[in-house]
Amino acid sequence: MVKINNLFLLLSTITSWKLVAGEIAGGKCKELDEYIDATYNETVMLSSCILDEKEENIYSVKLSGDVILQSVIDKLSTYPSINEVQFSRFDEYPEDLNFESLHLSVLDFYDIKYGRKTNKFRYHQIPGSVIKTMKNIDKIYMEGYNITQNTIDAFGSLTKTKEVKMYESAFDKNLDFSNFKHLTSLALESYFSSAAIDTFSESFCKLKNLKELSLPSGNLKSIPKCIKNLRKLQSLDLSLNELTSIPKEIGELSRLKELILEYNEITTLPRNLEDLSKLEYLNLDVNKLNKIPSLICEFDRLKTLKIKENEISKIPSCIEDLSNLKILDLSENKITAIPSTITELRKLEELNMRNNQIQKIPTSIKNLVNLKILDLSYNKITVVPEVIGKLKNLVELILNDNLITKFPKSIGQLSNLETLKLNYNKIDDIIPESYNKLEKLTHVVLNNNYNIRGRTLTNPNLFLCYYTDFNEITDDFCLDPNSVCVPYGQTYREC
């Protein structure tokens, strides 16, 4: 599940839509901009305008200013192609505003004011009478607003709206969400802890159509047993709370695919969690676990497992049961060894075990043929086995801050490698010439080792390279005249 705090940040990355940075695109966007500029004289401004794929009709707009006027909404409704609208940092929402003329996929209200040092919560509200007119909107996002029971009740009247997301908001205490029964997706994230959702209200348990529920950045200390009533739930995010345990009733959410519990105080998991037969993503980062619960191995559909920054010292021998796992993040724990069984995870694409106490890379790692990212930095590894060259799909190899003494020559066989980091080791060795044959290699970081010798790399694809401490070149290190990447301020010098 990906949280989108600002809709237009997402839209601006889609190149098929026409948006000129800092300007307004031509055609109907220019027409709308000229109308708003002439009519409202900067009290309302068109901040951005995005055209559809054919660059003929307006797809989305972003407006900012002082007061939202009915005439602005009426003008937007004359462009039936508009699908998404954001009102950014308006100071006033008149109670007689009416949005019924707008038929949109997304309506986004954004009110956080960012300064040079910090962002500012402005304590604004959108009147319930205004919210009730948003009858033809599929998804409504709000960021940076005060949320009262009046706000919630108004949303409860919008039977067409299926998704409501309130980010960086301030919530009144004891809110009742019972009227949100039509929703399929609900996200509530607080701006500051004193105005956070502090109780998992049993009113949430009445929202039986929910497929996504996200309650991060709150003060939740427990989850009621009635959560089992959310039978359609596919994604549950309870991160950044104060949970110490998980009720066994979560095991009855048979459709759950994502369970995000990072940044809590969880010490154990209920045994019947293994009943989540469709679970694909499990995040237990930053809790108080001291071992990986063996029941995790029952999640044979799991594709992503993250359990970093705990007190874990050992990986269970049953880890190979996670046959569909693609991402495994066990970083910042106290793991001393990589068990050979981990190499049975043949679909694994990312393995992150940085900042542990690992001393050895097993030669069986060659079996992880689909691995794209391997991060074993900040460990106690002394030798990189030459079988590392068998990982033909590897894109990033990160081994900095270990005790490695020699360059693995077989790295020159990693034809898809783009990033290599071996800095802060104890390497006293010659850079292998084979690294120059890696056609996709763009980043090499080798600084802060004992004595890097040989020649600077001549690989023409290199974009960034660091070789030695503070760019100080010893007499044993040659600056090849054909190198495209040499230390700053150095001149070429043949050996």
Buried (B, 14 or more C-beta within 10 A) or exposed (E): BEEBBBBBEEBBEEEEBBBEEEEBBBBBBBBBBEBBBEEBEEEBBBBBBBBBEEBEBBBBBBBBBBBBBEEBBEBBBEBEEBBBBBBBBBEEBEEEBBBEBBBBBBBBBBBBEEEEEEEEBEEBBBBBBBBBBBBBBBBBBBBBBBBBBBBBBBBBBBEEBBBBBBBBBBBEEEBBBBBBEBBBBBBBBBBEEEBBBBBBBBBBBBBEBBBBBBBBBBBBBBBBBBBBBBEBBBBBBBBBBBBBBBBBBBBBBEBBBBBBBBBBEBEBBBEBBBBBEBBBBBBBBBBEBBBBBBBBBBBEBBBBBBBBBBEBBBBBEBBBBBEBBBBBBBBBBEBBBBBBBBBBBBBBBBBBBBBBEBBBBBBBBBBBBBBBBBBBBBBEBBBBBBBBBBBEBBBBBBBBBBBBBBBBBBBBBBBBBBBBBBBBBBBEBBBBEBBBEBEEBBBBBBBBBEEBBBBBBBBEBBEEBBBBEEEEBEEEBBBBEEBBBBBEEBEEBEE
